[in-house]
Amino acid sequence: MELKYSFFVSKLILVFLSSFQSLFTFLFTYKLDFLCTAINDFVTIRTTKIKLFRVNGDYPVIRGTLMKLEDTSGVLYTTGYIPYYDTYPGVHIPLGLQIDCIRESSLRNICKDILALTKINFNNCNYYDSLPITLRFAQKVGEIIQYLSEGVEPPNEYYFYM
C-alpha cells in the first residue's frame, strides 16, 4: 500500500462494530499492521440487551449514563432522558451500547468522544442519534452501495451519499 499524503495525526481511534478478534483480523488481512503504532485506541461498539431503570422518576435512564463492567468495558446509554429538556424523546426503553476498548485512553474519555459524535449528524433534525455519526454514515453508505450493479465502482464524492 502506498501512502499518497503525508500528515501528522494527533489522535486516532479505530472503531469496529464487532469484536476485537474481527478488528485484528481486518488489520492484518489487509496488511495494515503498520497502523498499529499510530492508533491510540481500539474500540468496539455493540448493541446490548442490558436495560437500566431509574428508581425514582417517570423517565428512563439519563442520556450519557455509563455502567462500567470492567476497567476497559462498559455500557453507554446514548439515548435516554435529557434533563435540560426535561423529557425523553423516545417511545421505548433505551438500549445501551457495549463499549470495549484497549490502549491509551480511559473508558470514560472514549465514551465522552462517542457521546459527542452522536450529536454531530447534521443530516437530520434529531437532537442525537443512537450511534456515532462515523458509524451511522458508514451504515447509510452501505445501504446505498448495495444497490449498485456488480462491477460498478462506487463514487468517492461525498455529495453522492447525501
C-alpha positions in Angstrom: 0.0 0.0 0.0 1.4 3.4 -1.0 0.6 6.4 1.1 -0.4 9.3 -1.1 -0.3 12.1 1.5 1.9 12.8 4.5 0.4 14.3 7.6 0.5 14.1 11.4 -2.4 12.6 13.3 -2.5 13.6 16.9 -5.2 11.0 17.9 -6.5 8.1 16.0 -9.3 5.8 17.3 -10.2 2.8 15.3 -13.8 1.8 15.9 -15.4 -1.5 14.9 -19.0 -2.8 15.3 -17.8 -6.3 16.1 -15.3 -8.0 18.4 -11.6 -7.3 18.8 -10.9 -10.5 17.0 -12.6 -9.2 13.9 -10.7 -5.9 14.2 -7.2 -7.6 14.4 -8.2 -10.0 11.6 -9.1 -6.9 9.4 -5.9 -5.1 10.2 -3.6 -8.0 9.4 -5.6 -9.4 6.5 -5.3 -6.0 4.7 -1.7 -5.6 5.8 -2.5 -2.6 7.9 -0.3 -3.7 10.8 1.9 -0.5 10.3 -1.1 1.5 11.6 -0.9 -0.2 15.0 1.8 2.2 16.1 -0.3 5.2 15.1 -3.5 4.1 16.6 -4.2 5.4 20.1 -7.2 3.3 20.8 -9.0 0.2 19.6 -12.7 0.4 20.3 -15.6 -2.0 19.6 -19.2 -0.9 19.8 -22.0 -3.4 20.0 -25.7 -3.1 20.9 -26.6 -4.8 24.2 -29.8 -6.0 25.7 -28.9 -4.6 29.2 -31.6 -2.2 30.3 -31.3 0.2 33.3 -34.2 1.5 35.2 -34.3 4.6 37.4 -35.5 4.1 40.9 -37.3 7.4 41.1 -38.7 9.5 38.3 -41.0 8.9 35.4 -38.4 8.8 32.7 -35.8 6.2 31.7 -32.0 6.3 32.3 -30.3 9.6 31.7 -28.6 10.0 28.3 -24.8 9.6 28.8 -25.1 7.2 31.6 -22.1 4.8 31.7 -22.4 1.5 33.5 -18.8 0.2 34.0 -18.5 -3.5 33.6 -14.7 -3.6 33.8 -11.9 -1.1 33.5 -12.0 -1.4 29.7 -15.6 -2.3 29.2 -18.9 -0.7 29.9 -22.4 0.1 28.7 -23.1 3.6 27.4 -26.6 4.9 27.0 -26.5 7.3 24.0 -30.3 7.7 24.2 -32.4 8.4 27.2 -33.8 11.2 29.4 -32.4 14.7 28.8 -32.5 16.8 32.0 -32.0 20.1 30.0 -35.2 19.5 28.1 -36.9 17.6 31.0 -38.1 14.9 28.6 -37.2 11.7 26.9 -37.7 12.0 23.1 -38.4 8.3 22.6 -41.1 5.7 23.0 -39.1 2.6 24.0 -36.8 1.8 26.9 -33.3 2.9 25.8 -30.8 0.2 24.9 -27.2 0.8 25.6 -24.1 0.3 23.6 -21.4 -2.1 24.9 -18.1 -0.3 24.6 -14.9 -2.3 24.8 -11.5 -0.5 24.5 -7.8 -1.2 24.7 -4.8 1.1 24.5 -4.2 4.6 25.9 -7.5 6.4 26.7 -9.7 5.7 29.6 -13.1 4.2 29.1 -14.7 7.4 30.3 -12.8 9.5 27.8 -13.7 7.1 24.9 -17.4 7.3 26.0 -17.3 11.1 26.1 -16.0 11.1 22.5 -18.7 8.6 21.4 -21.4 10.6 23.1 -20.2 13.8 21.3 -20.2 12.0 18.0 -23.9 11.1 18.4 -24.8 14.8 18.3 -23.0 15.7 15.1 -25.3 14.3 12.4 -26.4 17.5 10.5 -28.4 15.4 8.0 -31.4 15.0 10.3 -33.3 17.1 12.7 -32.9 14.9 15.7 -31.1 16.1 18.8 -28.9 12.9 18.8 -28.6 9.5 17.2 -28.0 6.2 19.0 -24.8 5.6 17.1 -21.9 8.0 16.5 -22.0 9.8 13.1 -19.0 7.9 11.9 -20.7 4.6 12.2 -24.2 5.8 11.2 -22.8 7.4 8.0 -20.9 4.2 7.1 -24.2 2.2 7.5 -26.0 4.7 5.2 -23.3 4.5 2.6 -23.5 0.7 2.8 -27.3 0.8 2.2 -26.7 2.9 -1.0 -23.8 0.8 -2.3 -25.8 -2.5 -2.0 -28.0 -1.3 -4.9 -25.1 -0.7 -7.3 -24.7 -3.2 -10.1 -21.8 -5.7 -9.9 -18.6 -4.3 -11.3 -19.6 -0.7 -10.8 -17.1 1.3 -8.9 -18.8 3.2 -6.0 -18.3 7.0 -6.3 -15.9 8.7 -3.9 -17.7 12.1 -3.8 -19.4 12.8 -0.5 -22.5 14.5 -2.1 -23.4 11.2 -3.8 -24.3 9.8 -0.4 -26.3 12.7 0.9 
